[in-house]
């Protein structure tokens, strides 16, 4: 098997080693950085055959990728809040898309359908039930509620007014979820979020909005989870009330949810599906993809990347970061990774 470098949010990167790869190097980071090829190979300790740039919900942090000499993969998770991602993805050979209904946004003549792969969210291996915890709250929401999530705040405020047993909190969901009889999800931007899989992976009876993005392809409403009309407090309350009056139904749905997650929706399943997908790409001739992309590097910059980089250059206050994006828009970015105080 081959050598892979994964940079960005870890997602299922840690599970790839068990899928037969010769070497897997993972590099996450929280400081503001921009990376070029030389910096990436130094971090990996080898020359990668595959580079995965995984979404960190921040501006593009790998520049010059259109010229890289290995198979390149962009992993988009937050396309619901980052409209620039489909353009940036055109500089890569392969794209993973978390949100199924956005997949078409990434498909172009440059990046055809067979190289845009749907990779849904998943439960981590550590997301497990804790039967030793006593149930404390009738309905539990774990997540952020702030000025940045106005729809969620309004929904939970009204639901809490009508459902005294609702408890909203933040913290380690693995410790908190087992204490809720019914677990509640809300999606601020209509995305199929990781909370769905985390709650089910912890064996919870989940009540979640029907958001699309493949939700009904993955799970059966009423069997693995319970869906409600997005932002409809009355609909959510109706379904929560039925569940609370039927404890056996809560246990049945929680058990079915856990079984479904264990069967195909944990990090190891996504890692294997990704590996199998890349094996198909290699069988069709990955070297030709790399060669073609490199030959079209200038065209990719002019038609897809330049606008993205110029817009980010305009937004950046730090001169070094601004210059990095301007250099990338001209195809001249190649210095060692730039370290900045904010990005």
C-alpha positions as CSV (number, residue, x, y, z in Angstrom):
1,X,0.0,0.0,0.0
2,X,1.0,3.6,-0.2
3,X,2.1,6.6,1.9
4,X,-0.6,9.1,3.0
5,X,-0.4,12.5,4.7
6,X,-3.5,13.8,6.3
7,X,-3.5,17.5,7.3
8,X,-6.3,19.3,9.1
9,X,-9.1,18.0,11.3
10,X,-8.5,14.3,12.1
11,X,-12.0,12.9,11.3
12,X,-11.4,9.3,10.4
13,X,-7.7,9.7,9.5
14,X,-6.6,7.8,12.6
15,X,-8.4,4.7,11.4
16,X,-6.6,4.5,8.0
17,X,-3.6,2.7,9.3
18,X,-5.7,-0.4,9.9
19,X,-6.9,-0.3,6.3
20,X,-3.5,-1.4,4.9
21,X,-1.6,1.8,4.2
22,X,2.1,1.6,4.4
23,X,2.5,4.9,6.3
24,X,-0.1,7.3,7.6
25,X,1.0,10.7,9.0
26,X,-1.6,12.9,10.7
27,X,-1.0,16.5,11.3
28,X,-3.7,18.6,13.0
29,X,-2.9,22.2,14.1
30,X,-4.6,25.0,16.0
31,X,-2.2,27.8,15.3
32,X,-2.7,29.9,12.1
33,X,-0.7,28.3,9.3
34,X,-0.4,28.1,5.6
35,X,1.4,25.1,4.1
36,X,3.2,24.5,0.9
37,X,4.6,21.2,-0.5
38,X,8.0,21.5,1.1
39,X,6.5,22.1,4.5
40,X,4.1,19.2,4.1
41,X,6.8,16.7,3.2
42,X,8.9,17.8,6.2
43,X,5.9,17.3,8.5
44,X,5.2,13.8,7.1
45,X,8.8,12.6,7.2
46,X,8.3,11.1,3.7
47,X,7.1,12.0,0.3
48,X,3.4,11.2,0.3
49,X,1.7,9.3,-2.5
50,X,-1.6,10.8,-1.3
51,X,-2.3,14.1,0.4
52,X,-5.6,14.7,2.2
53,X,-6.5,18.2,3.1
54,X,-9.3,17.9,5.7
55,X,-11.7,20.7,6.5
56,X,-11.0,22.8,9.6
57,X,-13.7,25.4,8.9
58,X,-11.1,28.1,8.3
59,X,-9.6,29.8,5.1
60,X,-7.6,27.6,2.7
61,X,-4.5,26.5,4.5
62,X,-2.7,24.5,1.8
63,X,-1.6,26.6,-1.2
64,X,-0.1,25.6,-4.5
65,X,-1.9,22.3,-4.4
66,X,-2.6,22.5,-8.2
67,X,1.1,21.8,-8.8
68,X,1.6,19.0,-6.2
69,X,3.2,15.8,-7.5
70,X,1.0,13.3,-5.7
71,X,-2.7,12.4,-5.7
72,X,-4.6,15.1,-3.8
73,X,-7.9,14.9,-1.9
74,X,-10.0,17.7,-0.4
75,X,-12.4,16.7,2.3
76,X,-15.3,19.1,2.6
77,X,-17.5,19.0,5.7
78,X,-18.6,22.6,6.2
79,X,-19.8,23.5,2.7
80,X,-23.0,24.8,4.3
81,X,-21.1,27.8,5.7
82,X,-18.1,28.0,3.2
83,X,-19.3,28.8,-0.3
84,X,-15.7,29.0,-1.6
85,X,-15.0,25.3,-1.0
86,X,-16.3,24.0,-4.4
87,X,-14.0,26.4,-6.2
88,X,-11.0,25.4,-4.1
89,X,-11.7,21.7,-4.6
90,X,-11.2,22.0,-8.3
91,X,-7.4,22.1,-7.7
92,X,-7.6,18.6,-6.3
93,X,-7.8,15.2,-8.0
94,X,-10.5,13.8,-5.7
95,X,-13.0,15.4,-3.3
96,X,-14.9,13.9,-0.4
97,X,-18.2,15.7,0.4
98,X,-20.0,15.2,3.8
99,X,-23.2,16.9,2.7
100,X,-24.9,14.9,0.0
101,X,-27.2,17.6,-1.3
102,X,-24.1,19.8,-1.9
103,X,-22.2,17.2,-3.9
104,X,-23.4,18.6,-7.2
105,X,-21.8,22.0,-6.3
106,X,-18.4,20.3,-6.5
107,X,-18.9,18.4,-9.8
108,X,-17.5,20.1,-12.9
109,X,-15.7,19.2,-16.1
110,X,-12.5,19.4,-14.0
111,X,-13.8,17.3,-11.1
112,X,-16.3,14.8,-12.6
113,X,-18.9,12.8,-10.6
114,X,-16.7,9.6,-10.3
115,X,-14.2,11.6,-8.3
116,X,-16.6,13.4,-5.9
117,X,-17.3,10.9,-3.2
118,X,-20.1,11.2,-0.6
119,X,-18.6,10.5,2.8
120,X,-21.2,11.1,5.5
121,X,-20.6,12.0,9.1
122,X,-20.0,9.2,11.5
123,X,-19.7,8.2,15.2
124,X,-16.2,7.9,16.7
125,X,-15.1,4.6,18.1
126,X,-15.3,6.1,21.6
127,X,-19.0,7.0,21.3
128,X,-20.5,4.2,23.4
129,X,-23.5,3.8,25.8
130,X,-23.0,4.0,29.5
131,X,-25.7,1.9,31.1
132,X,-24.4,2.8,34.5
133,X,-25.6,6.4,34.3
134,X,-29.1,7.2,35.7
135,X,-31.5,9.1,33.6
136,X,-31.9,12.7,34.8
137,X,-33.5,14.7,32.1
138,X,-36.5,14.0,29.9
139,X,-35.0,15.7,26.9
140,X,-31.4,16.7,26.5
141,X,-29.6,18.9,24.0
142,X,-25.8,19.1,24.1
143,X,-24.2,21.8,22.0
144,X,-23.6,25.5,21.5
145,X,-26.4,28.0,21.8
146,X,-25.3,31.6,21.2
147,X,-25.8,34.7,19.1
148,X,-24.1,32.7,16.3
149,X,-27.0,30.2,16.3
150,X,-30.1,32.4,16.4
151,X,-32.4,29.8,14.9
152,X,-31.3,27.2,17.4
153,X,-31.6,29.6,20.3
154,X,-35.2,30.6,19.3
155,X,-36.2,26.9,18.8
156,X,-34.8,25.8,22.2
157,X,-36.2,28.8,24.0
158,X,-39.7,28.1,22.8
159,X,-39.4,24.3,23.2
160,X,-38.1,24.8,26.8
161,X,-41.1,27.1,27.5
162,X,-43.5,24.2,26.5
163,X,-41.3,21.3,27.8
164,X,-40.1,21.8,31.3
165,X,-38.1,18.6,31.1
166,X,-35.8,20.1,28.5
167,X,-32.1,20.5,29.5
168,X,-29.6,22.3,27.3
169,X,-25.9,22.2,28.1
170,X,-22.4,22.0,26.8
171,X,-19.5,19.6,27.6
172,X,-18.4,16.1,27.0
173,X,-21.4,14.6,25.3
174,X,-20.2,11.0,26.0
175,X,-20.6,11.7,29.7
176,X,-23.8,13.7,29.4
177,X,-25.9,11.8,26.7
178,X,-26.5,8.7,28.9
179,X,-28.4,10.9,31.4
180,X,-31.1,11.9,28.9
181,X,-34.1,9.9,28.1
182,X,-34.6,11.5,24.7
183,X,-31.7,13.2,22.9
184,X,-32.4,16.3,20.8
185,X,-30.7,17.6,17.8
186,X,-31.0,20.9,16.0
187,X,-29.3,22.0,12.8
188,X,-28.7,25.7,12.5
189,X,-27.8,25.6,8.8
190,X,-29.9,22.6,7.7
191,X,-26.8,20.3,7.6
192,X,-26.6,16.7,8.5
193,X,-24.3,17.2,11.5
194,X,-22.1,14.9,13.5
195,X,-24.4,15.2,16.5
196,X,-26.8,12.7,14.8
197,X,-24.2,10.0,14.7
198,X,-22.7,10.8,18.1
199,X,-26.0,10.6,19.8
200,X,-26.9,7.3,18.1
201,X,-23.5,5.9,18.7
202,X,-24.0,6.5,22.4
203,X,-27.2,4.4,22.2
204,X,-29.5,7.4,22.5
205,X,-33.1,7.8,21.3
206,X,-32.6,10.7,18.9
207,X,-35.1,13.3,17.8
208,X,-33.6,15.2,14.9
209,X,-34.7,17.5,12.1
210,X,-35.4,16.0,8.7
211,X,-32.6,17.9,6.9
212,X,-31.9,15.8,3.8
213,X,-28.3,15.3,2.8
214,X,-28.9,11.5,2.8
215,X,-30.5,11.2,6.2
216,X,-33.2,8.9,4.9
217,X,-30.8,6.9,2.9
218,X,-28.8,6.1,6.0
219,X,-31.6,5.7,8.6
220,X,-35.3,4.8,8.9
221,X,-37.4,7.4,10.6
222,X,-39.3,5.8,13.5
223,X,-36.9,2.9,13.6
224,X,-33.4,4.3,14.1
225,X,-34.3,7.8,15.0
226,X,-37.4,10.1,15.1
227,X,-37.6,13.0,12.7
228,X,-39.3,16.4,13.0
229,X,-40.0,19.2,10.6
230,X,-37.0,21.6,10.9
231,X,-37.6,24.5,13.4
232,X,-41.2,23.3,14.0
233,X,-41.4,23.4,17.8
234,X,-44.9,21.9,17.8
235,X,-43.9,18.9,15.7
236,X,-40.8,18.2,17.8
237,X,-42.8,18.5,21.0
238,X,-45.5,16.1,19.7
239,X,-42.9,13.4,19.0
240,X,-40.9,13.9,22.2
241,X,-44.1,13.6,24.2
242,X,-45.0,10.3,22.5
243,X,-41.6,8.9,23.3
244,X,-41.7,10.0,26.9
245,X,-45.0,8.3,27.4
246,X,-43.5,5.1,25.9
247,X,-40.3,4.1,27.6
248,X,-40.1,0.8,25.8
249,X,-40.2,2.7,22.5
250,X,-37.3,4.9,23.7
251,X,-35.3,1.8,24.5
252,X,-36.1,0.1,21.2
253,X,-35.1,3.1,19.1
254,X,-31.9,3.6,21.1
255,X,-30.9,-0.1,20.7
256,X,-31.7,0.0,16.9
257,X,-29.7,3.2,16.5
258,X,-26.7,1.7,18.2
259,X,-26.9,-1.5,16.1
260,X,-27.1,0.6,12.9
261,X,-24.1,2.7,13.8
262,X,-22.1,-0.3,14.8
263,X,-22.9,-2.0,11.5
264,X,-21.7,0.8,9.2
265,X,-21.4,4.3,10.5
266,X,-18.3,4.5,12.7
267,X,-14.9,6.1,11.8
268,X,-13.5,2.7,10.7
269,X,-16.3,2.3,8.2
270,X,-15.6,5.7,6.6
271,X,-11.8,4.9,6.6
272,X,-12.4,1.6,4.7
273,X,-14.8,3.2,2.3
274,X,-12.3,6.0,1.5
275,X,-9.5,3.5,1.0
276,X,-11.6,1.3,-1.3
277,X,-12.6,4.4,-3.3
278,X,-9.0,5.4,-3.8
279,X,-8.1,1.9,-4.9
280,X,-10.7,2.3,-7.6
281,X,-9.1,5.6,-8.6
282,X,-5.6,4.0,-8.8
283,X,-7.0,1.2,-10.9
284,X,-8.2,3.7,-13.4
285,X,-4.8,5.5,-13.6
286,X,-4.1,8.0,-10.8
287,X,-0.7,9.1,-12.4
288,X,-2.6,10.4,-15.4
289,X,-4.8,12.5,-13.1
290,X,-1.8,14.1,-11.4
291,X,0.0,14.8,-14.7
292,X,-3.1,16.3,-16.2
293,X,-3.8,18.5,-13.2
294,X,-0.2,19.8,-13.2
295,X,-0.4,20.6,-16.9
296,X,-3.6,22.6,-16.2
297,X,-2.3,24.4,-13.1
298,X,-2.4,27.8,-14.6
299,X,-5.9,27.3,-16.0
300,X,-7.1,26.0,-12.6
301,X,-5.7,29.1,-10.9
302,X,-7.3,31.5,-13.4
303,X,-10.7,29.8,-13.5
304,X,-11.2,28.6,-9.9
305,X,-8.5,29.5,-7.4
306,X,-7.7,33.1,-8.2
307,X,-11.0,34.6,-7.0
308,X,-10.8,32.6,-3.8
309,X,-7.3,33.7,-3.0
310,X,-7.9,37.4,-3.9
311,X,-11.0,37.5,-1.7
312,X,-9.1,36.0,1.2
313,X,-6.2,38.3,0.7
314,X,-8.6,41.2,0.9
315,X,-9.9,40.0,4.2
316,X,-6.6,39.3,5.8
317,X,-5.1,42.0,8.1
318,X,-1.6,40.5,8.4
319,X,0.7,41.5,5.6
320,X,2.5,38.1,5.5
321,X,-0.8,36.2,5.1
322,X,-2.1,38.6,2.6
323,X,1.0,38.2,0.5
324,X,0.8,34.4,0.7
325,X,-2.7,34.5,-0.9
326,X,-1.6,37.0,-3.5
327,X,1.4,34.9,-4.4
328,X,-0.8,31.8,-4.6
329,X,-3.1,33.6,-7.0
330,X,-0.1,34.1,-9.3
331,X,1.1,30.6,-8.8
332,X,4.3,31.7,-7.0
333,X,3.6,30.5,-3.5
334,X,6.4,28.0,-2.6
335,X,8.1,29.2,0.6
336,X,8.0,27.2,3.8
337,X,4.8,27.4,5.7
338,X,3.9,30.9,6.9
339,X,3.1,31.1,10.6
340,X,0.8,33.9,11.6
341,X,-0.9,35.0,14.8
342,X,-4.4,34.8,13.3
343,X,-5.9,33.5,10.1
